[in-house]
Amino acid sequence: MFERPASGNRAVLVQLDFGDGDFDERLAELRLLVSSAGADDLVVVQGKRDRPDPALFAGKGKVQEIAEAVASLEADIVIFNHELSPGQQRNLERQLACRVVDRSSLILDIFALRARSHEGKLQVELAQLQHLATRLVRGWTHLERQKGGIGLRGPGEKQLETDRRLLGKRVSVLKDRLKLLERQRKMRRRGRSRRDVLSVSLVGYTNAGKSTLFNALTKAGAYAADQLFATLDTTSRRVFVGGAGQIVVSDTVGFIRDLPHSLVAAFHATLEETAEADLLLHVVDSASPDRDQQMAAVSSVLEEIGAAEVPQILVWNKIDATAAEPGVDRDDCGRLQRIRVSARTGEGLDLLREALAEVARERGEVPDSEPVNVDAA
């Protein structure tokens, strides 16, 4: 995470091309991330490399170009759209004489801005501390080697041990609190399963329109905005669907490519709601030119959290932006595969409800008018 300088957030962005083939899409996404974090991108420094430089990631010549941009534009911060090692980050800050953050730190900062619930804030803090631990602890290694001198007699090792102990204690406290909340969540899930209530989770790339679809289905009024990670806190609501009875629909945090592992680990309890669902509605921004890569990124995260085998239906959202018609696509066996809708205009939502009813019937559910108690998670 980076701290916002009092003078503002004037950022120089850096993206290097390592031949991955999706350079433009990644750059567009970086700009959205920077905007979501409240910074202004002044310029993008680009370049091509076969592999990252071990010491500076970008190489000496490119770092000099970045330094000149920082100086001429009076930038406050340099943001790399890549994962930097603690050593690379430290070396770059020395060379550039300003704050340097990588993609993971940027995403963590946005999560810190967006978290609203108690659990969400605990999860973000845990992820931040786990990410910070390597950088903070390794940052003291130069003091560990100090053998004496006025004002330098042995503070390095003592400070290092203090930092480790304080970080360890706080991480332990956060994990204990999150385990308690996880137990409470499991009790609610067991209550729903005893009532044979169909559990549906919305998943998808960040800004695919999950919260807008969630509101359209449940009338919940959850926060929805045209920005990355508008939703962090999982929210569950019950809704009556004709032919299916009561079902529970959950809105979850959006995924993104190269999601920091510390975030996945910290949000394990929340993401477990997805793995325990009966059905996943994979919401896709059909208007995005990068949709195939976004779908692949979502599938990767689903596999990481143990949800890859949960039955899934693609919801082809934002057809109002592509002039496509609402409809239902099935595979050769007649199974539901994709539903084309616009969560914003409501087109195709009747088809989605019919699909949910079909899934419920296949599971042997019967319409149930008995109230189901589901708390906002």
C-alpha positions in Angstrom: 0.0 0.0 0.0 1.2 3.5 -0.6 0.5 6.6 1.5 -0.8 9.6 -0.4 1.6 12.5 -0.3 0.1 15.8 0.9 1.0 17.4 -2.4 -1.2 14.9 -4.3 -1.0 11.7 -6.3 0.9 12.6 -9.5 2.0 9.2 -10.9 4.4 8.0 -13.5 3.2 4.6 -14.8 5.6 1.9 -16.0 4.7 -1.1 -18.1 7.2 -3.3 -19.9 6.4 -5.7 -22.7 7.7 -9.2 -22.0 5.9 -10.6 -25.1 2.8 -11.7 -23.3 0.5 -10.4 -26.1 -2.0 -8.4 -24.1 0.0 -5.3 -23.6 -2.7 -2.7 -24.5 -5.4 -4.4 -22.3 -3.0 -4.5 -19.3 -2.1 -0.9 -19.8 -5.8 0.1 -19.9 -6.4 -1.9 -16.8 -3.5 -0.2 -15.0 -5.0 3.2 -15.8 -8.3 2.1 -14.3 -6.5 0.8 -11.2 -4.6 4.1 -10.8 -7.8 6.1 -11.2 -9.6 3.9 -8.6 -6.7 4.5 -6.2 -7.2 8.3 -6.5 -4.1 9.1 -8.5 -3.5 11.0 -11.7 -1.3 9.3 -14.3 1.0 11.9 -15.9 2.8 9.7 -18.4 3.4 6.0 -19.2 6.9 4.8 -19.6 7.0 1.8 -21.9 9.7 -0.6 -23.1 10.5 -4.1 -24.2 12.6 -6.7 -22.4 13.1 -10.4 -22.6 13.1 -10.7 -18.8 13.2 -8.4 -15.8 16.5 -7.0 -14.6 17.4 -8.7 -11.3 18.3 -5.4 -9.6 16.1 -2.7 -11.1 13.5 -4.7 -13.0 13.5 -2.2 -15.9 17.3 -1.9 -16.5 19.5 1.1 -16.0 18.7 3.0 -19.2 14.9 2.7 -18.6 15.2 3.7 -15.0 17.1 6.8 -16.1 14.2 7.6 -18.4 11.7 7.1 -15.6 13.9 9.4 -13.3 13.8 12.1 -16.0 10.0 11.9 -16.2 9.7 12.1 -12.4 11.9 15.2 -12.3 10.3 17.0 -15.2 6.7 16.3 -14.2 7.3 16.6 -10.5 5.7 13.3 -9.9 5.0 12.0 -6.4 5.0 8.3 -7.1 6.1 5.7 -9.7 3.7 2.8 -10.2 4.9 -0.4 -11.9 2.2 -2.7 -13.5 4.4 -5.6 -12.4 5.3 -7.5 -9.3 8.5 -6.1 -7.8 10.7 -8.0 -5.3 11.5 -6.1 -2.1 15.1 -5.6 -3.3 14.0 -4.2 -6.7 11.6 -1.8 -5.0 14.3 -0.6 -2.6 16.8 -0.1 -5.4 14.3 1.8 -7.6 13.4 4.1 -4.7 17.1 4.9 -4.2 17.5 5.6 -7.9 14.3 7.6 -8.5 14.3 9.4 -5.1 10.5 8.9 -4.8 8.0 6.3 -3.7 7.7 3.2 -5.9 4.9 0.7 -5.7 4.1 -2.4 -7.7 0.8 -3.9 -9.0 0.1 -5.9 -5.8 0.6 -2.8 -3.5 -1.7 -0.8 -5.8 -4.5 -3.4 -5.6 -4.1 -3.7 -1.8 -4.4 0.1 -1.5 -7.7 0.0 -3.5 -9.0 -2.8 -1.3 -8.2 -0.7 1.8 -10.2 2.2 0.3 -13.2 0.0 -0.6 -13.6 -2.2 2.5 -16.7 -1.3 4.5 -17.6 -4.2 6.7 -15.8 -5.2 9.8 -14.7 -8.5 8.2 -13.7 -6.8 5.0 -11.4 -4.4 6.9 -9.8 -7.3 8.9 -9.2 -9.2 5.7 -7.6 -6.2 4.0 -5.4 -5.4 7.0 -4.2 -9.1 7.1 -3.3 -9.0 3.4 -1.5 -5.7 3.8 0.6 -7.0 6.8 1.5 -10.2 5.0 2.6 -8.3 1.9 4.4 -5.7 4.1 6.2 -8.3 6.2 8.9 -9.2 3.6 9.5 -5.6 2.7 9.6 -4.3 6.2 11.8 -7.0 7.6 14.2 -7.1 4.7 14.4 -3.4 4.9 16.3 -3.7 8.2 19.0 -6.0 6.8 21.5 -3.2 6.3 21.2 -2.4 10.1 21.6 -6.1 11.0 25.2 -5.9 9.8 26.0 -2.9 11.9 28.7 -3.8 14.5 29.0 -0.6 16.3 29.6 3.1 16.1 28.0 6.1 17.8 24.3 5.7 17.6 24.5 2.4 15.8 25.5 0.0 18.5 23.3 -3.0 17.9 20.0 -1.4 17.0 19.5 -3.4 13.7 18.9 -6.8 15.1 16.8 -5.5 18.0 14.6 -3.5 15.6 14.4 -6.4 13.3 13.2 -8.7 16.1 10.8 -6.1 17.3 9.3 -5.7 13.9 8.9 -9.4 13.4 7.3 -9.8 16.9 4.8 -6.9 16.4 3.9 -8.1 12.9 3.5 -11.7 14.1 1.2 -10.7 17.0 -1.0 -8.5 14.9 -1.3 -11.2 12.1 -2.2 -13.8 14.8 -4.9 -11.5 16.2 -6.4 -10.9 12.8 -6.4 -14.6 11.9 -8.2 -15.5 15.2 -10.9 -12.9 14.6 -11.4 -14.0 11.0 -11.7 -17.6 12.1 -14.5 -16.7 14.4 -16.3 -14.9 11.6 -15.7 -17.9 9.4 -17.3 -20.2 11.9 -20.4 -17.9 12.0 -20.6 -17.9 8.2 -20.4 -21.8 8.2 -23.3 -21.9 10.6 -25.4 -19.8 8.3 -24.5 -22.0 5.4 -25.5 -25.1 7.3 -28.8 -23.5 8.1 -29.5 -22.8 4.5 -28.5 -26.3 3.3 -30.9 -27.9 5.9 -33.7 -25.9 4.3 -32.6 -27.1 0.8 -32.3 -23.5 -0.4 -30.5 -23.1 -3.8 -27.3 -21.1 -3.1 -26.2 -19.0 -6.1 -23.0 -16.9 -6.1 -22.2 -14.2 -8.6 -18.5 -14.3 -9.7 -16.6 -12.4 -12.4 -13.9 -10.0 -13.3 -14.0 -6.7 -11.5 -16.3 -4.2 -13.0 -18.2 -6.8 -15.0 -21.5 -5.7 -13.6 -22.0 -8.2 -10.8 -23.4 -5.7 -8.2 -25.8 -4.2 -10.8 -27.0 -7.7 -11.7 -27.3 -8.5 -7.9 -29.4 -5.4 -7.4 -31.6 -6.2 -10.4 -32.3 -9.7 -9.1 -32.7 -9.0 -5.4 -33.7 -5.2 -5.2 -31.0 -5.1 -2.5 -29.6 -1.7 -3.3 -25.9 -2.8 -2.9 -23.3 -0.3 -3.9 -22.5 -0.5 -7.7 -20.3 1.8 -9.6 -18.3 1.9 -12.8 -15.0 1.4 -11.1 -12.7 -1.5 -10.2 -13.4 -3.3 -6.9 -16.6 -1.3 -6.1 -17.7 -4.4 -4.1 -15.4 -6.1 -1.5 -17.8 -7.3 1.1 -19.9 -10.4 0.2 -23.6 -9.7 0.5 -26.3 -12.4 0.5 -30.0 -11.9 -0.1 -32.9 -14.3 -0.5 -35.3 -13.9 -3.4 -38.3 -15.8 -4.6 -38.1 -17.1 -8.1 -41.2 -18.7 -9.7 -40.7 -22.4 -10.1 -37.7 -22.4 -7.8 -39.1 -21.0 -4.5 -36.6 -19.2 -2.2 -33.0 -19.0 -3.4 -30.1 -17.2 -1.9 -28.0 -15.0 -4.2 -24.6 -13.8 -3.0 -22.6 -10.9 -4.5 -18.8 -11.4 -4.2 -15.6 -9.5 -4.7 -14.5 -9.1 -8.3 -11.4 -11.0 -9.5 -8.5 -9.6 -11.5 -5.5 -11.1 -13.3 -2.4 -11.5 -11.1 -4.5 -11.1 -8.0 -2.0 -10.9 -5.0 -1.8 -14.3 -3.3 -1.9 -12.5 0.1 -5.4 -11.2 -0.8 -6.6 -14.6 -1.9 -5.4 -16.0 1.4 -6.8 -13.2 3.5 -10.2 -13.4 1.8 -10.3 -17.2 2.1 -13.4 -17.1 4.4 -15.3 -14.8 2.1 -14.3 -16.6 -1.1 -15.3 -19.9 0.5 -18.9 -18.8 0.1 -18.2 -19.2 -3.6 -16.8 -22.7 -3.3 -19.8 -23.8 -1.2 -22.4 -22.5 -3.6 -24.7 -24.8 -5.6 -24.3 -22.7 -8.7 -22.0 -19.9 -10.0 -23.2 -17.2 -12.3 -20.0 -16.1 -14.1 -20.8 -12.5 -15.1 -18.8 -11.4 -18.1 -18.5 -7.9 -19.6 -19.4 -8.9 -23.1 -18.5 -5.4 -24.4 -14.9 -5.7 -23.2 -12.3 -6.5 -25.9 -10.3 -8.3 -23.2 -13.2 -10.6 -22.1 -11.5 -13.9 -23.0 -8.4 -13.1 -20.9 -10.7 -11.8 -18.1 -12.7 -15.1 -18.1 -9.4 -17.0 -18.0 -8.3 -14.9 -15.0 -11.6 -15.7 -13.2 -11.3 -19.4 -13.9 -7.7 -19.3 -12.5 -8.9 -17.8 -9.2 -11.8 -20.2 -9.0 -9.4 -23.1 -9.3 -7.2 -21.6 -6.6 -10.0 -21.3 -4.1 -11.4 -24.8 -4.8 -14.5 -23.7 -6.7 -13.5 -24.9 -10.2 -15.9 -27.9 -10.0 -19.0 -25.9 -8.9 -21.6 -25.8 -11.7 -21.4 -22.6 -13.7 -23.5 -20.6 -16.1 -22.0 -17.7 -18.1 -24.0 -14.5 -17.9 -23.1 -12.4 -21.0 -23.7 -9.0 -19.5 -23.8 -5.5 -21.0 -25.5 -6.5 -24.2 -27.0 -3.0 -24.4 -23.4 -1.9 -25.2 -23.0 -4.4 -28.0 -26.5 -4.3 -29.6 -26.8 -8.1 -29.0 -30.2 -9.7 -28.4 -31.1 -11.3 -25.1 -31.2 -15.1 -25.3 -30.1 -18.5 -23.9 -27.4 -20.7 -25.4 -27.2 -24.4 -24.7 -24.6 -27.1 -25.4 -25.2 -30.1 -27.6 -26.8 -31.9 -24.7 -29.3 -29.1 -24.0 -27.6 -27.9 -20.9 -27.6 -24.2 -20.0 -24.3 -22.7 -21.1 -24.8 -18.9 -21.5 -27.4 -16.3 -21.0 -27.3 -12.9 -22.7 -28.6 -10.1 -20.5 -28.2 -6.4 -19.6 -28.3 -5.9 -15.9 -28.5 -2.1 -16.4 -31.6 -2.2 -18.7 -33.2 -5.4 -17.4 -33.1 -7.1 -20.8 -32.9 -10.9 -20.5 -33.4 -11.0 -16.7 -36.6 -13.0 -17.2 -34.5 -15.6 -19.0 -32.0 -15.7 -16.2 -34.8 -16.3 -13.6 -36.2 -19.1 -15.8 -32.7 -20.6 -15.9 -32.4 -20.5 -12.1 -35.8 -22.2 -11.8 -34.6 -24.9 -14.2 -31.5 -25.5 -12.2 -33.6 -25.7 -9.0 -35.9 -28.2 -10.5 -33.0 -30.4 -11.7 -31.7 -30.4 -8.1 -35.1 -31.6 -6.9 -36.0 -28.4 -5.2 -39.7 -27.5 -4.6 -41.1 -24.0 -4.2 -40.8 -23.0 -0.6 -42.6 -19.9 0.7 -41.2 -20.3 4.2 -38.9 -17.3 5.1 -35.2 -18.0 5.1 -33.0 -15.9 7.4 -29.9 -14.8 5.6 -27.7 -12.1 7.0 -25.7 -9.7 4.9 -22.3 -11.2 5.0 
